[in-house]
Amino acid sequence: MKESAYKGIVFIFGLLLLGVVALWLYSRYSEIRTAAIERKKAETAAYIKSRVSAMVDPAVFDGGDFIRQRQVFQSFFDTIRSRQLAGIKVWDRNMTVLWSNLGELNGQRFPENHEVRKTLDGEVEFGMGRQNTEHFTGRQFYELSYTYVPISDAKGNIVGVVELYQPTLSLHEEIGSEFKQAALPVGAFMFIGYGTLVLLLHMFMAPKNLGVGENPI
């Protein structure tokens, strides 16, 4: 076989192998990212529900006593505050912010907030994005996750929503760590497999050495 044809076959097989591995890695990364986000969403929702249940009377969400509401939610925020908590908003069923650590939002109504509306129907909403969070973190731009958690009373009626902002660094580190564990073995397999392929093609398709005194036909 001519050397150019041999190199062409090796190149084509290499591209096919690279394409298959790249598709698998993309699919695996998507699965890992989705699973990590779902875990984060579930853990955050469970934590907030348990803390609200222990510290906040559901009647406060619809009490109309703004001074008491702010005292209760300020105390709640002080209790759960940590490096993993950048900010919080507490909503009632009228789409009004009852309390936030951003004081200027208190008492404002946002009827077009689709995430709050879905959460009032019982869903936990989650997302991530870069936001202007200077008041939250002291940094002008920072990527945060936001989780909307429905809060229910003893009868199961949803009385309000707690919206939580958290830094995403630990979430990205978790995703990256799991992806590396999946990708490194595949990368090693790809390297070894391609090397083996090149060696086999060279053995079976490379021109044979002619013996001394023999003439090619």
Summary of the structure (lengths in Angstrom):
residues: 217
radius of gyration: 29.0
end to end distance: 14.5
largest distance: 107.3
contacts: 568
relative contact order: 0.15
helix: 57%
strand: 19%
